[in-house]
Amino acid sequence: FAGNLDNHYTFDNFVEGRSNQLGRAAAWQAALKPGDRAHNPLLLYGGTGLGKTHLMFAAGNQMCRQNPGMRVMYLRSEQFFSAMMKALQDKTMDAFKRLFQQVDALLIDDIQFIAGKESTQDEFFHTFNALHSQEKQLVISSDRPPKAMVTLEERLRSRFEWGLTVDIQPPDLETRQAILRAKAERSRRQVEGAVIELIARRVQSNIRE
């Protein structure tokens, strides 16, 4: 089953700090017990470049390691939208619905982009219901909490709050330094502590920067 997972992102190479500790723990629990109501859906929200996608991939990869036959699918919300538009044009909506409703875990990134798209919201609503009723795991990321998605349908907002919603904060100085040291080790580069501290102090909000 090809589910678009990037196996480079794992829990082992995720750098944990106070800002993302709860998010990491929640993603780990969702991966260990997929479908458990306490973490289903799991919604991770926060700014760009704070590790939400890393945690989603890590959870998906962990699920597949525990159960190699598990069907885990990762998509950005715009990919869901594009696939749905193509299915409408090709008159293959039944196949589209079957594809998404037969997975064991669905990971949807940047869900805020379906806000305002009525037909996409409607289709995702039915997909969500079908998976949740079968106790299939849903992991969703967003740049804001459900209540702040003002153009998102109320019925979707309420469903996103059924499980656990976790705020991923920008990392503190120590976590930024740890991330840089881990990156240097993975790329096998020697970087002086003073350089790491300088970068960590200058770039404070976005890990990708």
PyMOL commands that set and color helices and strands:
alter all, ss='L'
color gray80, all
select helices_A, chain A and resi 21-32+37-39+52-66+77-90+93-101+111-114+118-133+146-148+154-160+173-186+193-202
alter helices_A, ss='H'
color red, helices_A
select strands_A, chain A and resi 42-45+72-76+105-109+137-142+164-167
alter strands_A, ss='S'
color yellow, strands_A
deselect
rebuild
show_as cartoon
